[in-house]
Amino acid sequence: MDEELAKERIRNLLTPEIAVCRPCREKYKELASCSICGKNLLDPNYKGLVYECPICGKLFCEECWNKMEAGEITHTHEEKVFK
């Protein structure tokens, strides 16, 4: 599966109403984990919001996003060039 298509499908699953089976949670863990702490955002035990940076496209759990907004932690990313 094309990586961009896979990312888009994963994003659509990141809602509390949708349950994902364990094999798929593990298979797509890299695409669906917080970019800072590595928490799998598809895990049914994760109850917080999921944030996505509109510039770099990385995903963040609610706790890490709030810490970034407060200036407690930062993340680095490759800059994207918009055409």
Buried (B, 14 or more C-beta within 10 A) or exposed (E): EEEEEBBEEBBEBBEEEEEBEEEEBEBBBEBBBBBBEEBBBBBEEBEBBBBBBEEEEBBBBBBBBBBBEEEEBEEEEEEEEEE
